[in-house]
Amino acid sequence: QYSAVDTNPLSLYVMHPFWNTIVKVFPTWLAPNLITFSGFLLVVFNFLLMAYFDPDFYASAPGHKHVPDWVWIVVGILNFVAYTLADGVDGKQARRTNSSTPLGELFDHGLDSWSCVYFVVTVYSIFGRGSTGVSAFVLYLLLWVVLFSFILSHWEKYNTGILFLPWGYDISQVTISFVYIVTAVVGVEAWYEPFLFNFLYRDLFTAMIIGCALCVTLPMSLLNFFRSYKNNTLKHNSVCEAMVPFFSPCLLFILSTAWILCSPSDILEMHPRIFYFMVGTAFANITCQLIVCQMSNTRCPTLNWLLAPLFFVVLAVNSGFAASFEDGLLYILAAAFTVAHIHYGVRVVKQLSSHFQIYPFSLKKPNSD
């Protein structure tokens, strides 16, 4: 039984009425999972589009060729459409057609976990690197702030049985979609100037991500956990069992950070986009396994097997054994993680589809005419 609580005023009083109107446009034969997947593909498209025009995150820096204005408009519109499809309309379409299933829940949140890296890295191009932007390492840390904020909600559900939707997500999606459009109108040069004393827009960008995580997401998660503890409704009573979902993400952070700090070729500065993607994909796989466990009331795995090859690569590179082909190892690891994650997703979808006798992208059941 899917159980979620959304208390965000923006979501309740603005977005939900908007989504209730939009969903009526879609035909009743359209599968909710297809809507979710379409939204995810738009996020990936934005990532690839920006990777083409800003491969090394210097396009927004002074003295470099900037991203064309029309690209910002396209990215802004598609980001909002993706948010509307994958985070609002899909669920309403499922309830509208009476086709809500555990597969839909897994599909929705599983794709959301992978969207985190695409979304954050695409936003990075607004400010980029250089004197007016943020360093690749700072963005790496900000990416982890977003990733931990995301998994925090699913850690709540793993322990309380209820998914408390974070306030920061809706606010960030609407705000960033608006900022993309504004960038097209005023140009990236507008972000060079300080907006208050010597406080630059890049500083505001950083402060918003960290502040939202520390002042909104984390306190609300701990409050919800404490309420469940007081009501004796926690699903895991021991502290160790309650914290198991954080073991793999923390180890992923330690290993990837160790690689960055000890890299002979300064791997993050040389290939930031691929490094972010590698970390985000591994994180998505860890989160998807947590989602499956919380849905099936089973114990979360202590360690994810994808951490094993990462450990050996980091060990080989930092020991000097594989320093000469560090770049190649990063690309191989990113490709292997992608294939492994897609393989895992396909297997889980097939098993759930078979168990519940449903097609993932259709309202029609396999045994129906």
C-alpha positions as CSV (number, residue, x, y, z in Angstrom):
1,Q,0.0,0.0,0.0
2,Y,1.5,3.3,-1.1
3,S,1.6,5.8,1.7
4,A,2.9,9.3,1.1
5,V,2.4,12.7,2.8
6,D,2.8,16.0,1.0
7,T,2.6,19.2,3.1
8,N,4.3,21.6,0.8
9,P,2.1,24.7,0.3
10,L,3.4,25.2,-3.2
11,S,2.5,21.6,-4.1
12,L,-0.9,21.7,-2.3
13,Y,-2.2,25.0,-3.4
14,V,-0.5,25.6,-6.8
15,M,0.9,22.5,-8.4
16,H,-1.8,20.0,-7.6
17,P,-4.6,22.1,-8.9
18,F,-2.5,22.7,-12.0
19,W,-1.8,19.0,-12.4
20,N,-5.5,18.1,-11.9
21,T,-6.2,20.3,-14.9
22,I,-3.4,19.0,-17.1
23,V,-4.2,15.3,-16.5
24,K,-7.6,15.7,-18.1
25,V,-5.8,16.4,-21.4
26,F,-4.4,12.9,-21.5
27,P,-6.4,10.0,-22.9
28,T,-7.5,7.4,-20.4
29,W,-5.7,4.6,-22.3
30,L,-2.3,6.2,-21.7
31,A,-0.3,4.3,-19.1
32,P,1.0,6.3,-16.2
33,N,4.4,4.6,-16.4
34,L,4.8,5.9,-20.0
35,I,4.1,9.4,-18.7
36,T,6.8,8.9,-16.0
37,F,9.3,7.6,-18.5
38,S,8.6,10.4,-20.9
39,G,9.4,12.9,-18.2
40,F,12.6,11.1,-17.3
41,L,13.7,11.1,-21.0
42,L,13.2,14.9,-21.1
43,V,15.6,15.3,-18.1
44,V,18.2,13.1,-19.9
45,F,17.7,15.1,-23.1
46,N,18.4,18.4,-21.2
47,F,21.6,16.8,-19.8
48,L,22.8,15.7,-23.2
49,L,21.8,19.0,-24.9
50,M,23.8,21.0,-22.3
51,A,26.7,18.5,-22.5
52,Y,26.9,19.4,-26.2
53,F,27.0,23.1,-25.8
54,D,28.8,23.2,-22.5
55,P,30.9,20.0,-22.2
56,D,33.5,21.3,-19.6
57,F,31.2,23.8,-17.8
58,Y,33.1,26.9,-19.0
59,A,30.5,28.2,-21.4
60,S,29.1,30.6,-18.8
61,A,32.5,31.9,-17.7
62,P,33.7,35.3,-18.9
63,G,35.7,35.2,-22.1
64,H,34.2,31.9,-23.4
65,K,31.6,31.2,-26.0
66,H,28.2,31.1,-24.3
67,V,25.4,28.7,-24.7
68,P,22.8,30.1,-27.2
69,D,19.8,31.7,-25.7
70,W,17.4,29.3,-27.4
71,V,19.0,26.4,-25.6
72,W,18.2,28.0,-22.2
73,I,14.6,28.4,-23.2
74,V,14.3,24.8,-24.4
75,V,15.9,23.5,-21.3
76,G,13.7,25.6,-19.0
77,I,10.5,24.5,-20.8
78,L,11.5,20.9,-20.9
79,N,12.6,20.9,-17.3
80,F,9.1,22.1,-16.2
81,V,7.3,19.7,-18.5
82,A,9.4,16.8,-17.2
83,Y,8.6,17.9,-13.6
84,T,4.9,18.0,-14.5
85,L,4.9,14.6,-16.2
86,A,7.1,12.6,-13.9
87,D,6.2,14.1,-10.5
88,G,2.6,15.2,-10.9
89,V,0.5,14.0,-13.8
90,D,1.7,10.4,-13.8
91,G,0.3,9.6,-10.3
92,K,-3.0,11.4,-11.0
93,Q,-3.3,9.5,-14.3
94,A,-2.8,6.2,-12.3
95,R,-5.6,7.1,-9.9
96,R,-7.8,8.4,-12.7
97,T,-7.5,5.1,-14.6
98,N,-7.5,3.0,-11.4
99,S,-4.2,1.5,-12.4
100,S,-2.0,2.3,-9.4
101,T,0.5,-0.6,-8.8
102,P,3.7,-1.2,-6.8
103,L,5.5,-1.1,-10.2
104,G,4.3,2.4,-10.7
105,E,5.7,3.5,-7.3
106,L,9.1,1.8,-8.0
107,F,9.2,3.2,-11.6
108,D,8.5,6.7,-10.4
109,H,10.9,6.9,-7.5
110,G,13.5,4.8,-9.2
111,L,13.7,7.2,-12.1
112,D,13.7,10.1,-9.8
113,S,16.8,8.8,-8.0
114,W,18.7,8.7,-11.4
115,S,17.3,12.1,-12.4
116,C,19.1,13.8,-9.4
117,V,22.5,13.8,-11.2
118,Y,21.0,14.9,-14.5
119,F,19.2,17.8,-12.9
120,V,22.0,19.1,-10.7
121,V,24.7,18.8,-13.4
122,T,22.5,20.6,-16.0
123,V,21.9,23.4,-13.5
124,Y,25.6,23.8,-13.0
125,S,25.9,25.2,-16.6
126,I,24.1,28.4,-15.5
127,F,27.1,29.4,-13.4
128,G,29.8,27.0,-14.5
129,R,33.4,27.2,-13.6
130,G,35.7,30.2,-13.7
131,S,35.9,33.4,-11.7
132,T,32.1,33.9,-11.5
133,G,31.2,30.2,-11.0
134,V,31.9,27.4,-8.6
135,S,34.7,24.9,-8.7
136,A,34.1,21.3,-9.9
137,F,34.8,20.1,-6.4
138,V,32.2,22.5,-4.8
139,L,29.6,21.2,-7.3
140,Y,30.6,17.7,-6.4
141,L,29.8,18.4,-2.8
142,L,26.5,20.2,-3.7
143,L,25.6,17.1,-5.8
144,W,26.0,15.0,-2.6
145,V,23.9,17.4,-0.6
146,V,21.1,16.8,-3.2
147,L,21.7,13.0,-3.2
148,F,21.6,12.7,0.5
149,S,18.5,14.9,0.7
150,F,16.8,12.5,-1.8
151,I,17.7,9.3,0.0
152,L,16.7,10.8,3.3
153,S,13.0,10.7,2.3
154,H,13.3,7.0,1.4
155,W,15.2,6.3,4.6
156,E,12.2,7.8,6.4
157,K,9.8,5.4,4.6
158,Y,12.1,2.5,5.2
159,N,11.7,3.2,9.0
160,T,8.3,4.7,9.3
161,G,6.4,3.1,6.4
162,I,5.4,6.6,5.1
163,L,7.1,8.7,2.4
164,F,7.2,12.3,3.5
165,L,7.7,14.3,0.3
166,P,10.4,17.0,0.8
167,W,9.5,20.6,0.5
168,G,12.7,21.6,-1.3
169,Y,12.1,19.5,-4.4
170,D,9.0,21.3,-5.8
171,I,10.4,24.7,-4.9
172,S,13.7,23.9,-6.7
173,Q,12.0,22.5,-9.8
174,V,9.8,25.6,-10.3
175,T,12.6,28.0,-9.4
176,I,15.2,26.4,-11.7
177,S,12.8,26.3,-14.6
178,F,12.2,30.0,-14.2
179,V,16.0,30.7,-13.9
180,Y,16.6,29.0,-17.2
181,I,14.2,31.3,-19.0
182,V,15.5,34.3,-17.2
183,T,19.1,33.4,-18.3
184,A,17.9,33.4,-21.9
185,V,16.4,36.8,-21.5
186,V,19.2,38.6,-19.5
187,G,22.2,36.5,-20.6
188,V,24.7,34.7,-18.4
189,E,26.5,38.0,-17.9
190,A,23.7,39.0,-15.4
191,W,24.9,36.4,-13.0
192,Y,28.4,37.9,-12.9
193,E,27.3,40.9,-10.8
194,P,26.8,40.7,-7.1
195,F,23.2,41.0,-6.1
196,L,23.9,42.1,-2.5
197,F,27.1,43.7,-1.3
198,N,29.8,41.2,-2.5
199,F,27.4,38.2,-2.5
200,L,27.4,36.7,-5.9
201,Y,24.5,34.7,-7.5
202,R,26.7,31.6,-7.4
203,D,26.9,32.1,-3.6
204,L,23.1,32.3,-3.5
205,F,22.9,29.1,-5.5
206,T,25.2,27.3,-3.1
207,A,23.5,28.8,0.0
208,M,20.0,27.7,-1.3
209,I,21.0,24.1,-1.8
210,I,22.8,23.8,1.5
211,G,20.3,25.8,3.5
212,C,17.3,23.9,2.1
213,A,19.0,20.6,3.1
214,L,20.1,21.7,6.6
215,C,17.2,23.9,7.5
216,V,14.2,22.2,5.9
217,T,14.8,18.6,4.6
218,L,17.0,17.3,7.5
219,P,15.0,18.8,10.4
220,M,11.7,17.6,8.9
221,S,13.0,14.1,8.3
222,L,14.3,13.8,11.9
223,L,11.0,15.2,13.2
224,N,9.0,12.6,11.3
225,F,11.3,9.9,12.5
226,F,11.0,11.0,16.1
227,R,7.2,11.1,15.8
228,S,7.2,7.6,14.6
229,Y,9.5,6.6,17.5
230,K,7.2,8.3,20.0
231,N,4.1,6.5,18.5
232,N,5.9,3.1,18.5
233,T,5.4,2.7,14.8
234,L,9.0,2.4,13.7
235,K,9.6,-0.7,11.5
236,H,13.2,-1.1,12.8
237,N,13.9,-0.7,16.5
238,S,17.6,-1.0,16.6
239,V,19.8,1.9,15.7
240,C,22.0,-0.2,13.5
241,E,19.1,-1.6,11.4
242,A,17.6,1.9,11.1
243,M,20.9,3.3,9.7
244,V,21.7,0.4,7.3
245,P,20.4,2.4,4.2
246,F,23.1,5.0,4.8
247,F,26.1,2.5,4.7
248,S,26.4,2.2,1.0
249,P,25.9,5.9,0.1
250,C,28.4,6.9,2.7
251,L,31.0,4.4,1.4
252,L,30.3,5.6,-2.1
253,F,31.0,9.2,-1.0
254,I,34.2,8.1,0.8
255,L,35.5,6.2,-2.2
256,S,34.7,8.8,-4.8
257,T,36.1,11.6,-2.6
258,A,39.3,9.6,-2.0
259,W,39.6,9.2,-5.8
260,I,39.3,12.9,-6.3
261,L,41.7,14.0,-3.6
262,C,44.4,11.4,-4.4
263,S,44.0,11.4,-8.2
264,P,47.3,11.7,-10.1
265,S,45.7,13.4,-13.0
266,D,43.2,15.5,-11.1
267,I,40.4,13.4,-12.5
268,L,37.5,15.7,-11.4
269,E,38.9,18.7,-13.1
270,M,39.7,16.8,-16.3
271,H,36.4,14.9,-16.6
272,P,33.8,16.5,-14.2
273,R,30.7,15.5,-16.2
274,I,31.6,11.9,-16.5
275,F,32.6,11.7,-12.8
276,Y,29.3,13.2,-11.7
277,F,27.5,10.8,-13.9
278,M,29.4,7.8,-12.5
279,V,28.6,8.8,-8.9
280,G,25.0,9.6,-9.7
281,T,24.4,6.3,-11.4
282,A,25.9,4.2,-8.6
283,F,23.8,6.2,-6.1
284,A,20.7,5.6,-8.2
285,N,21.3,1.8,-8.0
286,I,21.8,2.0,-4.3
287,T,18.6,4.0,-3.8
288,C,16.5,1.7,-6.1
289,Q,17.5,-1.3,-4.0
290,L,16.4,0.6,-0.9
291,I,13.0,1.4,-2.6
292,V,12.5,-2.2,-3.4
293,C,13.2,-3.2,0.2
294,Q,10.9,-0.6,1.7
295,M,8.1,-1.7,-0.6
296,S,8.6,-5.4,0.1
297,N,9.3,-5.0,3.9
298,T,12.7,-6.7,3.5
299,R,16.1,-5.7,5.0
300,C,18.1,-3.3,3.0
301,P,21.4,-4.7,1.8
302,T,24.3,-3.4,3.8
303,L,26.6,-2.9,0.9
304,N,26.0,-2.5,-2.8
305,W,28.1,-4.7,-5.1
306,L,28.9,-1.8,-7.4
307,L,31.1,-0.5,-4.7
308,A,33.5,-3.4,-5.2
309,P,34.8,-2.4,-8.7
310,L,34.9,1.2,-7.5
311,F,37.1,0.3,-4.6
312,F,39.5,-1.6,-6.7
313,V,39.7,1.2,-9.3
314,V,40.4,3.8,-6.6
315,L,43.0,1.5,-5.0
316,A,44.7,0.9,-8.3
317,V,44.7,4.6,-9.3
318,N,45.8,6.0,-6.0
319,S,48.6,3.4,-5.6
320,G,50.1,4.4,-8.9
321,F,49.4,1.0,-10.5
322,A,46.8,2.4,-13.0
323,A,47.6,6.1,-12.9
324,S,48.5,6.2,-16.7
325,F,45.1,5.1,-17.8
326,E,43.0,6.7,-15.1
327,D,40.8,8.5,-17.6
328,G,39.9,5.2,-19.3
329,L,39.0,3.5,-16.0
330,L,36.6,6.3,-15.3
331,Y,34.8,5.9,-18.6
332,I,34.8,2.1,-18.2
333,L,33.4,2.4,-14.7
334,A,30.7,4.9,-15.8
335,A,29.7,2.6,-18.7
336,A,29.7,-0.5,-16.5
337,F,27.6,1.2,-13.8
338,T,25.1,2.3,-16.5
339,V,24.7,-1.2,-17.9
340,A,24.4,-2.8,-14.5
341,H,21.8,-0.3,-13.3
342,I,19.7,-0.6,-16.5
343,H,20.0,-4.4,-16.2
344,Y,18.9,-4.3,-12.6
345,G,15.9,-2.1,-13.4
346,V,14.8,-4.3,-16.3
347,R,14.9,-7.4,-14.2
348,V,12.9,-5.8,-11.3
349,V,10.3,-4.4,-13.8
350,K,10.0,-7.8,-15.4
351,Q,9.5,-9.6,-12.1
352,L,6.9,-7.1,-10.8
353,S,5.1,-7.2,-14.2
354,S,4.9,-11.0,-14.1
355,H,3.8,-11.1,-10.4
356,F,1.1,-8.5,-10.8
357,Q,0.2,-9.5,-14.4
358,I,0.6,-6.1,-15.9
359,Y,2.4,-4.4,-18.8
360,P,4.8,-1.7,-17.6
361,F,3.7,0.7,-20.4
362,S,0.1,-0.3,-21.0
363,L,-3.1,-0.5,-19.1
364,K,-3.8,-3.8,-20.8
365,K,-3.1,-7.0,-18.8
366,P,-1.1,-9.8,-20.5
367,N,-3.9,-12.3,-20.2
368,S,-6.5,-10.0,-21.6
369,D,-7.7,-9.8,-25.2
